Every structure is written in structure tokens, then in C-alpha cells.
């Protein structure tokens, strides 16, 4: 690429004028930035903002997070999904507390539970201005289009793109640069309809020049979605709700409370349909119907929980969606 400094200046100038006002961009506190980056893994920005603010209000530092019971942390995280992230946050918070402060090098940050190369680079650059380039899906898209690279995204391609991202990085302004290139991918260099006429670096984009930007990046075909139908039962008695708590049957949802399904309580008498919702996990797409129901005898493993206590419990996302239908 010719005139790398001009490319960087154009990108950074655009970012300063058009960046979104996000709460984690108002701080250089590594703890706050770490929490935001973990929450943003596989989760939309709009969904993260309220969780981020509530989570920091409850756990303002690593010490308070490390000291909290796992169930309380999971309850604060409930609804964001991918719950291993919350467990790893708590585990890493304990390590940070024991070390006496947040790690300040890429390798030390990378060693925290739940932190990969991208997250470590983001925290190191944004919190400490260390020159480590980020490579997430947005940056991959930008880089593939800048170079008009039609290689299928796989391990070898990712390594080449990571090297290219390091070449493009502004080593004097890594915090601003990394946020700028991610912002470009999130707001203009979009997957299906890139807004090239508004792009500040389109003059350096080989795909834009060739008219191939909408075809890039090239990803492996995903397996066809598996569509399934399930039902959830809302059973109430004397102001209390019937629930069960997951154990070792699911490492991902261990400790979370669920509403019963018909196969759990074959003796339950199903009543009115109160709503339905959809829920996706990887390539599985579920359609849940929500029914009120009654039951005479409750088998072992179930418990009655007062409605006022529900907000303090880690409810699964499907349980929350079902209760929202009932409300």
C-alpha cells in the first residue's frame, strides 16, 4: 500500500469525527475495558451497553468480582449468553486480585482465563497504548477488501491477515487506530452492503477499485440450520414458580435455573398458550411455545421459588424469554 501514513491519518481523522459514543470509550481503566471486551465477544454492541453499566455498578473492580459468589455473577450476566465468559471473568478477577493489580503486558493479559489473542491485543492497546494489532471479524473484513484477497478464511489466511493488520497498525497511536479500524468494519465496511461511498479509506481499497467488495471476505460454508420445536411450562402455586436447577448435565449452563418442559413433567396438565419465542444456539434454531400448566405432585429435583427472588437467581435465557411472554 502506498502512503501508509496517509491511510492511517484518513482512518483516524474519520474515527475522531464519527465514532459512536460508547461507555467503554470514556475510560482507560483496564478493568472496565476488559469487562467490555469479554461482553462484546459474540454479542452485539447494543445488547452489551446496559449489561456493562449494570455489571460495573455491581462489581466496580476485580476484588469485588472475585469475592462474589458464582451464582451472583451468573445472575448479573444472565441474558448475555455464552456463560463460560462470566465464569472466566470471575476466575481471572481472582488472579488479578492475587497479583495486586491488572497485568500490563500483552503476554500477562493473554494468560488471563477467557482471554485470547484478539482480546489481549484490544486491552493492551486501548488501556496501555501498546502496539498490538487486533484481528476480529470486522478487521478481517476490512483487510480482505483492502487487499482484494479472496482466500477462504481459515487458519493460514487468518495468520496472513494478522500479519497484514500489524503492518497497517499505527504504532504511535495503537489505541485510536485499533478502535478506528474496528469501527470502520462495524459501521461502514459492512458484510452485505458496504457503504463504500462514505468510507474514508476507499481510495486505498483494491476491492472497491475492482468492484468485488460485496464478495469479500470468503468464508467456509456453514452447515444448514437445524430447526427444532420445544415447549416450556409456567407452573405457579401460591405466588411461587416451579423451576429446576441445572447440574453437571450442561457445563455451559451449570448452576442456572430453568422452567420445566413437558418431558420433565409428563403428568402436568397443559393449559393456555401464552406466547412463543425463538432462540438460536450455533446452527440450531428453536421455536419455543410457552404454556401455563398445573401439576399435582412435584418430583425430586424441582423447587418452588418466590417471584420476588427470581431477579437474584441466574435464570437461563430461555426461562427469561418464556417469563417475558407470560408477562
Buried (B, 14 or more C-beta within 10 A) or exposed (E): BEEEEEBBBBBBEBBEEBBEEBBBBEBEBBBBBBBBBBBBBEBEBEBBBEBBEEBBEBBEBBBEBBEBEBBBBBBBBBBBBBBBBBBBBBBBBBBBBEEEEBBEEBEBBBEBBBBEBBBBBBBBBBBBBBBBBBBBBBBBBBBBBBBBBEBEBEEEBBEBBBEBBBEBBBEEBBBBBBBBBBBBBBBBBBEEEBEBEEBBBBEBBBBBEEEBBEEBBEBEEEEEEEEEEEBBBBBBEEEBBBBBBBEEEEEEBBBBBBBBBBEBBEEBEBEEEBBBBEBEBEEEBBEBBBBBBEBEEBEEEBEBBEEEEBEEBBBBBBBBBBBEBBE
